[in-house]
Amino acid sequence: MIQLSLNTKQLQSKISEDQVFYCQQRGIGVEEAVGLIVNGYAKEVMNKLPMEFAVEAQKLLSISLEGSVG
């Protein structure tokens, strides 16, 4: 399991290896797969933010995921 820690309210969720494997079978690397999965979870929250906050939050999320796998 890949442990993902989001500092919103110390929410922790696990990305299953099956999800990452599914992406890898379609030619997506592990880091990109984790990013896609995390962004999928965060999309609902991001859509409720004002545009300027959503853009900044997306940038911060992508920065915090860089190098987090492996």
N, C-alpha and C positions, 0 to 999 in steps of 0.2 A: 504494500500500500504506500502511496505517496501522501505524506501528511501536509496539509495546507492549513496555514494559520492566518486568519483574517483578524485584524485588530479592531474591528468595529465594536463589538462587545465581547471580545475574546471568543468569537465563534470559531470553532474548528470543524472542519469537514475533511473527509478522506476521499481522494479521487481513486477510484478503483483501477487496478492494473488492467482490467478488461477494457475500460474506457480508453486508456492510453494505447493498449494493444490494437484496438479497433482502428484508432487513428493511424497508428504505424502501418497497419496493413493497407492503408490507402495512401501511403507515401508521405505521411506527416511525421516530422521528427518529434521526439519526446517533449522538448521544451515548447515547441509550437502547440503540441497537443494539450499540454497542461494549460497554456495560455488560452486556448480556445474553450476548454472546459470551464476554467475560472471565469472567463468573460461571459460565458453562457449563464453562470450562476449570478454574476453581478449585473447582467443586462437589465433585469427588472428594476433594480435599485437605481441604476444609471439613468433609466428612462424617466424617473420621477424627479431627478435633479434639474435645476435650471441649466441651460445649455453651457454656460461658462464653467460651472462647477463640474458638469459631466465630462467636459473635455479635459479638465485638469485631473479629475479622478482617474480617467482612462490612462492618461500619461503616467500618473503615479503607480497605477496597477501594473502597467507594462514594465516600468523601471524596477519595481519590487520583485517581479517574476524573473528578471534576467539573472541567469546563473543559479536559480534556486533548485534546479533539478540536477541530480547526479552526485 
